[in-house]
């Protein structure tokens, strides 16, 4: 990995790394970074999360029961 900067004539020159530096990486370093980041992102997106699953199933079941009860009450009131 090499840090570079731009000169006033827009040429690239090597410099010490700062937070605003551009970074040049080799093709093998880029491949390693891309593969690791892609795997990490895919794992974060598609990993099974038991907490989220529990919230979704619980809220769906609660909504079904409340809607079913409300529908029964409305049907009972409609007969009166």
N, C-alpha and C positions, 0 to 999 in steps of 0.2 A: 504494500500500500504506500503510495507516495502522495504527499500533499502538494498542490500546485496553486498558483495564483496567476492573475492576468496582469501584464505590464500595461503601461499607458498606451503602448502601440498595439494592444490586444494580442500579445504573444504570451504563451504559457511558459512559466518558469517554476522550478522547484522551490519550495519555501518551507519554513517550519509550520507545523500544523496548528491552526487556531480554529475557533468555532465557525469562522466564515470561510475556511479553506475549501477548495474543491479537492476531491479525493480520486486518484486514479488507482484502479485495481487491475490485477491480471485477469485473464480469462478463467483460470482455475479458481481464483479467489471469488470472482463474480458467480461462477457456477455453484460454489459451496455456499455462498450467502443466499443465492436465489433458492436453492434446494432447501436449505434449512428454514428460511422464512416462509416458503410456500407450505412446507409440511406443518409448521407451527400455525399458520393461518387456517389451513384446512382442518387441523385438529381442533382449534378454538371454535370454528364455525359448526362443525359436524359432530363434535363430541357429545355423548349422551349425558345430560345433566339431570340427575334424579330430582333435584329441588324444583327445577322448572317443570318437569313432567308432573310432579305431585301437585303443583299449583294449577296447572292447566286441567288435569283430570278432576281435581277437587272442585274447581270453579265450574267446570262443565257439568259435573254431577249435581252441584247445588242449583245451577240455573235450570237444569232439566226438572228437578223436583219442584222448585218454586213455580215454574211455568206450568207443569202438570197440575199442581194444586190450584193455581189461579184459574186454569181452564176448567177444572171441575167445578169451582165455585161459580164461575160465570155461567156455565151450562146449567147449574142448579138454580141460579137466579133467573135465567131465561125461561125456565119451566113455570115459575111462579106467576 
